[in-house]
Amino acid sequence: MSMAAATSYSDAFIAAQQSASDNAATDAAQNGLKEEQWQQNLNEILQCPDCREFPPNLIEEFSSGDMVCASCGLVLGDRIIDTRSEWRTFANDDQNNDDPSRVGDSVNPLLNGSQLETNIAFEGRDARELQRLQSKAAKKNDKDSKQSNTALLAAYREISNFCDAMNISKTTQDAAKHIFKMTDDAKYFKGKSSEVIIAGCIFIACRQSNAPRTFREIFALTKVPKKEIGRTFKMLEKFLQDDKNKTFVRPINDGGAPPTLSATNATELCARYCSGLRFRNNHLMARISSELCEKSSSVKDLAGRSPLSVAAACIYMISHLMGEGKSSKQIASVAGVSDGTIKTAYRFLYQARDSLIDEEWLTKGGRLDRLLVN
């Protein structure tokens, strides 16, 4: 073999080796990219950038779907999926000591029956027959409970509508519904219309939740006569004070104390009346008016007067003392009493002004020369 042929052969061999090595490097690079693309880095740790604690103190709040740092409260992630079980156990409710688990809404204590119902959708030819059979069986088995639940739901809707119109809290609404349910189960009011019972339940629930309403306000809301509301209230008070019905107290008052059924006092009305008069500093006016109502109990001439007129007279006096004077007609429109009644009660307050007015009120902008001489 000649020297030139040997040289060309060696050059071809070297070129082939270089090409093979280049191809192997290219394949290795592509495989490396694929591996990096699908490889999961198990060393990644979610850490709070502010606290930088290790191990991180993180909490999954499934109610809001956030990942939150328990040390500083920083939200590190959102849309966390709740992976916990959604099953509920009814081991204590079922017989034969079995432990079935089902999903569904919680049982409403304000309704009767098991409340586990099945509704068949009206789709197709066979669904009509199934729906008819299901409705027939439901009426046969739960006729009484369904009728009572229908009446209860109608009463609950009416209670909610009345309470929403008066800005009564949800807790007070539930208390009124609970009282109505108790009277309905005991068949306590026989022959009385549901409107009268609802008015009495709302009135007594407001008193138990320390947000009392007057008979006049309940009458303006429900159109039930004030005398009828008073009779119903007396009957409900006697019913709730019975020994077997005292278990109702605990859902309303956390401590299980007896329900507050005392008469409405003027101090509890000042905050609502001041809110309706729209003072510049509503909180200050309500607080000072309430303090004046508490001191007004020492005025003998005001003994026996309606708390509405006493509260209105105190607001009338404080509004002029603090420089935000309101006329007696403006206060009368909010309190629901006549302006003459307010002026009469104010006269007794003005006569005892030296013992009623606190010096602290004068330091907050009050002046005695602003008071009207009645």
PyMOL commands that set and color helices and strands:
alter all, ss='L'
color gray80, all
select helices_A, chain A and resi 3-38+125-141+143-165+170-186+194-208+215-222+226-240+243-252+267-277+282-298+300-302+307-321+328-335+339-351+353-356+359-363+368-370
alter helices_A, ss='H'
color red, helices_A
select strands_A, chain A and resi 58-61+66-69+75-78+88-89+101-102
alter strands_A, ss='S'
color yellow, strands_A
deselect
rebuild
show_as cartoon
